Amino acid sequence: MPGTPNSVHLAQLETPSLSDIPDGRGVLVRVLRVGVDGTDREINAAEYGAAPAGYDFLVIGHEGFGQVEAVGPNVTFLRPGDFVVATVRRPGTSVYDAIGLQDMTTDSQYFERGINLRHGYLTEYYVEDEQFVVKVPRGLRDVGVLLEPMTVAQKGITQAYEIQRRLKVWKPRTAAVMGAGTLGLLASLVMRLRGVEVTTFGRAARPYLNADLLDQIGARYVSTTERTIAEAAVEHGPFDLVFEGTGSSAVVFDAMQVLAKNGVLVLSSITGGNRRLEVPADRINLDFVLGNKVMVGTVNASRENFETGVRDLSQAEAEYPGWLARLLTHPVRGLDRYAELFRHLQNPNGAIKIFCEVAAS
């Protein structure tokens, strides 16, 4: 119940119907797996999130993966048996929402399944309009639950390339990823698939599974307990593209100082609180102006990002067989074990991706 700390619970809900979606465009999906992350933990801590109109509770879970059970008469692309992932954000009223870019909405109120004002996927079934449902190849059935977190990296990196079309010949050679959790690993993967030399920063020292995973895709891991970001940048930077996903505003300012000329810094962290820092503001400003540098924020993802995410997951399975499956470290079988999901979220203990196995495929 949003607004009430530690109120996550199991509830009995009616199975949704295709008729809930107008114009015969409904897709009924049987949920197979749902990933959970810090967003779900923070909703349960009453830090944000709101129930849909007419409800006093919110079905959480925005990282869904399932199989189509039935489709409405006007569904044109999906068929029963298809594996699918539904997008998260739903349209509001801005011009961007009207053209399918609700992830770029200028509305002050937003609608996100499993996060704010729309029920999510941590349930047995959901129904959705076909336009928000993305088909996943059968070859990705074991790792498809990673698609939604993959889209966060997809959008940020795609935005960097889109912005730098202004330079006509921009081709990043070096990249840094701040954070070696699920998002950091997937962002590192995306850039390695594009042939970029990647240095990924994390706090943990080796031995560390995440560092081993980065080794396997040809990325470099640096523990910030052993070397600072600035020290590592002397040897491996400056970086043409920096993807920041640590959740620490302090790291943002460290990242600004290791960005190369004509570089792009992508910020994906959601930082609350009122932290204050002392930074070399004049030097940072000067370097950004004289170096034609860009800093851009990114949140959520569009359908296009989900589709390119499918492409990159498929390429990763071909180039690094079994790598994605190693990210799925903490399965919890059954919705009735929801408390175990949240215990893992509170005490990750080396977890990369925690997920609920709702049903067998």
C-alpha positions as CSV (number, residue, x, y, z in Angstrom):
1,M,0.0,0.0,0.0
2,P,1.8,3.2,-1.2
3,G,2.4,5.6,1.6
4,T,2.5,2.9,4.3
5,P,6.0,1.5,5.0
6,N,6.6,-2.3,4.9
7,S,3.0,-3.0,3.8
8,V,3.8,-5.4,0.9
9,H,1.4,-8.3,1.1
10,L,-0.3,-11.1,-1.0
11,A,-3.8,-10.3,-2.3
12,Q,-6.4,-12.3,-4.2
13,L,-7.3,-10.5,-7.5
14,E,-9.6,-11.3,-10.3
15,T,-8.0,-12.5,-13.5
16,P,-8.1,-9.6,-16.0
17,S,-10.1,-9.9,-19.2
18,L,-9.3,-9.1,-22.8
19,S,-12.4,-6.9,-22.7
20,D,-10.6,-4.6,-20.3
21,I,-8.7,-3.2,-23.3
22,P,-10.8,-1.3,-25.9
23,D,-11.0,-1.9,-29.6
24,G,-10.2,-5.6,-29.5
25,R,-6.5,-4.8,-29.0
26,G,-6.0,-6.6,-25.7
27,V,-3.3,-9.2,-25.0
28,L,-3.7,-11.5,-22.0
29,V,-0.3,-12.5,-20.6
30,R,0.5,-15.3,-18.1
31,V,3.4,-14.0,-16.0
32,L,6.5,-16.2,-15.8
33,R,9.1,-14.1,-14.1
34,V,9.3,-10.7,-12.5
35,G,12.6,-9.0,-11.6
36,V,12.7,-6.7,-8.5
37,D,15.1,-3.9,-7.7
38,G,15.7,-0.9,-5.6
39,T,12.6,0.8,-6.9
40,D,10.4,-2.0,-5.5
41,R,12.3,-1.7,-2.2
42,E,11.7,2.1,-2.1
43,I,8.0,1.8,-2.9
44,N,7.6,-0.6,0.0
45,A,9.5,1.9,2.2
46,A,6.9,4.5,1.2
47,E,9.4,6.7,-0.4
48,Y,7.3,7.1,-3.6
49,G,4.6,5.5,-5.7
50,A,0.8,5.8,-5.8
51,A,-2.1,3.4,-6.3
52,P,-4.2,3.6,-9.4
53,A,-7.5,5.5,-9.3
54,G,-10.1,3.4,-7.4
55,Y,-7.6,1.3,-5.5
56,D,-5.9,1.6,-2.1
57,F,-3.0,-0.7,-3.2
58,L,-0.5,-0.9,-6.0
59,V,0.6,-4.2,-7.6
60,I,4.3,-3.7,-7.8
61,G,6.9,-5.2,-10.2
62,H,7.9,-3.4,-13.4
63,E,10.3,-6.0,-14.8
64,G,7.9,-8.5,-16.2
65,F,8.4,-11.4,-18.5
66,G,5.5,-13.7,-19.6
67,Q,3.8,-15.7,-22.3
68,V,0.7,-14.7,-24.3
69,E,-2.4,-16.6,-23.3
70,A,-5.0,-15.0,-25.5
71,V,-5.4,-12.0,-27.8
72,G,-8.3,-9.8,-28.9
73,P,-9.7,-9.9,-32.4
74,N,-7.8,-6.8,-33.6
75,V,-4.4,-7.8,-32.4
76,T,-2.2,-8.0,-35.5
77,F,1.3,-9.1,-34.4
78,L,1.2,-11.3,-31.3
79,R,-0.2,-14.8,-31.0
80,P,-0.9,-17.2,-28.0
81,G,2.4,-18.8,-27.0
82,D,4.6,-15.8,-27.8
83,F,7.0,-14.7,-25.1
84,V,6.7,-11.0,-24.3
85,V,7.7,-8.1,-22.1
86,A,5.5,-5.1,-21.6
87,T,6.8,-1.6,-21.4
88,V,6.5,0.4,-18.2
89,R,5.4,4.0,-18.8
90,R,2.0,4.9,-20.2
91,P,0.9,8.0,-22.0
92,G,-0.1,11.2,-20.4
93,T,-1.2,14.5,-22.1
94,S,2.0,16.0,-23.5
95,V,2.8,16.1,-27.2
96,Y,5.6,13.6,-26.5
97,D,3.1,11.2,-25.0
98,A,1.0,11.6,-28.2
99,I,3.8,10.4,-30.4
100,G,4.8,7.4,-28.3
101,L,7.6,9.1,-26.4
102,Q,5.9,9.0,-22.9
103,D,9.4,8.4,-21.5
104,M,10.1,12.1,-22.5
105,T,6.8,13.5,-21.1
106,T,6.7,17.0,-19.8
107,D,3.7,16.2,-17.6
108,S,4.2,16.6,-13.9
109,Q,2.2,13.4,-13.3
110,Y,3.4,10.2,-14.9
111,F,2.0,6.7,-15.2
112,E,4.2,3.7,-14.7
113,R,3.1,0.1,-14.4
114,G,4.2,-1.2,-11.0
115,I,5.6,2.1,-9.9
116,N,3.0,4.9,-10.0
117,L,-0.7,5.0,-10.7
118,R,-0.7,1.8,-12.7
119,H,-0.6,-1.8,-11.5
120,G,2.5,-3.8,-12.3
121,Y,3.4,-7.3,-13.2
122,L,4.1,-9.1,-9.9
123,T,0.9,-11.1,-10.4
124,E,-0.2,-14.2,-12.2
125,Y,-1.9,-12.5,-15.2
126,Y,-2.1,-9.0,-16.7
127,V,-3.8,-7.6,-19.8
128,E,-2.4,-4.9,-22.0
129,D,-2.9,-3.1,-25.3
130,E,-0.7,-4.7,-28.0
131,Q,1.1,-1.4,-28.6
132,F,2.8,-1.7,-25.2
133,V,3.8,-5.4,-25.6
134,V,7.1,-6.4,-27.1
135,K,7.8,-9.9,-28.5
136,V,10.8,-11.7,-27.2
137,P,12.4,-14.5,-29.3
138,R,12.1,-18.0,-27.9
139,G,15.9,-18.2,-27.7
140,L,15.8,-15.5,-24.9
141,R,13.1,-17.3,-22.8
142,D,15.6,-18.0,-20.0
143,V,16.9,-14.4,-19.8
144,G,14.0,-12.3,-21.0
145,V,13.4,-11.0,-17.6
146,L,16.5,-8.9,-18.1
147,L,15.0,-6.9,-20.9
148,E,13.4,-4.1,-18.9
149,P,16.6,-3.3,-17.0
150,M,18.5,-3.6,-20.3
151,T,16.3,-0.8,-21.7
152,V,17.6,1.7,-19.1
153,A,21.1,1.3,-20.5
154,Q,19.7,1.2,-24.1
155,K,18.0,4.5,-23.8
156,G,20.8,6.4,-22.1
157,I,23.5,5.1,-24.6
158,T,21.2,5.7,-27.6
159,Q,20.5,9.2,-26.4
160,A,24.3,9.8,-26.3
161,Y,24.8,8.8,-29.9
162,E,21.7,10.8,-30.9
163,I,23.0,13.9,-29.3
164,Q,26.4,13.5,-30.9
165,R,25.1,13.4,-34.4
166,R,25.8,17.1,-34.2
167,L,29.5,16.2,-34.5
168,K,29.0,14.3,-37.8
169,V,31.9,11.8,-37.2
170,W,31.6,11.1,-33.4
171,K,32.7,7.5,-32.7
172,P,33.5,6.9,-29.0
173,R,36.6,4.8,-28.4
174,T,36.7,4.7,-24.6
175,A,33.8,4.5,-22.1
176,A,33.4,4.4,-18.3
177,V,30.5,2.9,-16.5
178,M,30.0,4.0,-12.9
179,G,28.5,1.1,-10.9
180,A,28.9,-2.6,-11.4
181,G,25.4,-3.8,-10.4
182,T,22.8,-5.1,-12.8
183,L,22.5,-1.8,-14.7
184,G,26.3,-1.3,-14.8
185,L,26.9,-4.8,-16.2
186,L,24.2,-4.3,-18.9
187,A,25.5,-0.9,-19.8
188,S,29.0,-2.3,-20.1
189,L,27.7,-5.1,-22.3
190,V,25.8,-2.7,-24.6
191,M,29.0,-0.7,-25.2
192,R,31.2,-3.7,-25.6
193,L,28.8,-5.0,-28.3
194,R,29.5,-1.6,-30.1
195,G,33.2,-2.2,-30.0
196,V,33.9,0.4,-27.3
197,E,36.7,-0.1,-24.7
198,V,35.0,-0.1,-21.4
199,T,36.2,0.6,-17.8
200,T,33.6,-0.2,-15.2
201,F,34.0,1.1,-11.6
202,G,32.6,-0.5,-8.5
203,R,33.3,-0.5,-4.8
204,A,33.9,-4.2,-4.2
205,A,37.4,-5.7,-4.4
206,R,38.2,-9.0,-6.1
207,P,37.3,-11.8,-5.8
208,Y,34.0,-10.5,-7.1
209,L,31.6,-12.2,-9.5
210,N,30.7,-9.0,-11.2
211,A,34.3,-8.3,-12.0
212,D,34.7,-11.8,-13.4
213,L,31.6,-11.2,-15.6
214,L,33.2,-8.0,-17.0
215,D,36.4,-9.9,-17.7
216,Q,34.4,-12.3,-19.9
217,I,33.1,-9.6,-22.2
218,G,36.4,-7.8,-22.5
219,A,35.7,-4.9,-20.1
220,R,38.0,-3.7,-17.4
221,Y,37.0,-3.6,-13.8
222,V,38.4,-1.1,-11.3
223,S,37.6,-1.2,-7.6
224,T,37.3,2.3,-6.1
225,T,38.6,0.9,-2.8
226,E,41.9,0.4,-4.5
227,R,42.1,3.3,-7.1
228,T,40.1,6.5,-7.4
229,I,38.2,7.3,-10.5
230,A,40.6,10.1,-11.3
231,E,43.7,7.8,-10.9
232,A,42.2,5.2,-13.2
233,A,41.3,7.8,-15.8
234,V,44.9,8.9,-16.0
235,E,45.7,5.4,-17.4
236,H,42.5,4.5,-19.2
237,G,40.8,7.8,-19.9
238,P,39.7,10.4,-20.5
239,F,36.4,8.8,-21.5
240,D,34.4,9.7,-24.6
241,L,31.2,8.3,-23.0
242,V,30.4,7.9,-19.3
243,F,27.3,6.1,-18.0
244,E,26.6,6.9,-14.4
245,G,24.3,4.5,-12.5
246,T,25.5,4.3,-8.9
247,G,22.8,6.3,-7.1
248,S,25.5,8.6,-5.6
249,S,25.5,12.3,-6.5
250,A,29.2,12.5,-5.5
251,V,30.1,10.1,-8.3
252,V,28.4,12.4,-10.8
253,F,30.9,15.1,-10.1
254,D,33.8,12.6,-10.3
255,A,32.5,11.5,-13.6
256,M,32.3,15.1,-14.9
257,Q,36.0,15.5,-14.3
258,V,37.1,12.4,-16.4
259,L,35.0,13.1,-19.4
260,A,36.9,13.7,-22.7
261,K,36.5,16.6,-25.0
262,N,33.3,16.2,-27.1
263,G,32.3,13.6,-24.6
264,V,28.8,12.7,-23.2
265,L,28.0,12.0,-19.6
266,V,24.7,10.1,-19.2
267,L,23.1,10.3,-15.7
268,S,20.6,7.5,-14.8
269,S,20.8,7.7,-11.0
270,I,17.7,8.8,-8.9
271,T,19.1,10.6,-5.9
272,G,17.0,11.7,-3.0
273,G,18.0,13.6,0.1
274,N,19.9,16.9,0.4
275,R,23.5,16.0,0.2
276,R,26.0,18.8,-0.1
277,L,29.5,18.6,-1.7
278,E,32.4,20.9,-2.3
279,V,33.6,20.6,-5.9
280,P,36.0,22.5,-8.2
281,A,33.1,24.2,-9.9
282,D,35.0,26.8,-12.0
283,R,37.3,24.1,-13.5
284,I,34.4,21.8,-14.2
285,N,32.5,24.6,-15.9
286,L,35.5,25.7,-17.9
287,D,36.3,22.2,-19.1
288,F,32.7,21.6,-20.2
289,V,32.5,24.9,-22.2
290,L,35.9,24.6,-23.8
291,G,35.6,20.9,-24.4
292,N,32.1,20.9,-26.0
293,K,31.0,18.4,-23.4
294,V,27.4,17.2,-22.8
295,M,25.6,16.0,-19.6
296,V,22.2,14.5,-20.1
297,G,19.7,12.8,-17.8
298,T,17.8,9.7,-18.8
299,V,14.8,8.0,-17.3
300,N,12.5,5.1,-18.3
301,A,12.5,3.8,-21.9
302,S,10.4,3.9,-25.1
303,R,9.2,0.9,-27.1
304,E,12.1,1.5,-29.5
305,N,14.6,0.9,-26.6
306,F,12.8,-2.4,-25.7
307,E,13.2,-3.5,-29.4
308,T,16.9,-2.6,-29.5
309,G,17.3,-4.3,-26.2
310,V,15.9,-7.5,-27.7
311,R,18.5,-7.2,-30.4
312,D,21.4,-6.7,-28.0
313,L,20.3,-9.5,-25.7
314,S,20.2,-11.8,-28.8
315,Q,23.7,-10.6,-29.9
316,A,25.0,-11.2,-26.4
317,E,23.7,-14.7,-26.3
318,A,25.5,-15.4,-29.6
319,E,28.8,-13.7,-28.7
320,Y,28.9,-14.6,-25.0
321,P,26.8,-17.8,-24.5
322,G,25.6,-18.2,-21.0
323,W,26.8,-14.8,-19.8
324,L,23.3,-13.3,-19.3
325,A,22.1,-16.3,-17.3
326,R,24.9,-15.7,-14.8
327,L,23.3,-12.4,-13.9
328,L,20.2,-14.2,-12.6
329,T,21.6,-15.0,-9.3
330,H,18.7,-15.1,-6.8
331,P,15.5,-16.8,-8.0
332,V,12.5,-17.0,-5.6
333,R,9.8,-19.5,-6.6
334,G,6.2,-18.4,-6.1
335,L,4.4,-15.2,-5.3
336,D,3.6,-16.5,-1.8
337,R,7.4,-16.1,-1.0
338,Y,7.3,-12.4,-1.6
339,A,8.8,-11.8,1.9
340,E,11.9,-13.6,0.7
341,L,12.2,-11.3,-2.3
342,F,12.3,-8.3,0.0
343,R,14.8,-9.9,2.4
344,H,17.1,-10.3,-0.6
345,L,16.5,-6.6,-1.6
346,Q,17.3,-5.4,1.9
347,N,20.4,-7.6,2.2
348,P,21.6,-8.4,-1.4
349,N,24.6,-10.5,-0.3
350,G,26.2,-10.6,-3.7
351,A,23.0,-10.7,-5.6
352,I,23.0,-9.3,-9.2
353,K,19.4,-9.9,-10.3
354,I,16.7,-11.0,-7.8
355,F,13.5,-12.3,-9.4
356,C,10.3,-14.1,-8.7
357,E,9.6,-17.3,-10.7
358,V,5.9,-16.9,-10.9
359,A,5.2,-19.8,-13.2
360,A,7.1,-22.3,-15.3
361,S,7.2,-21.8,-19.0
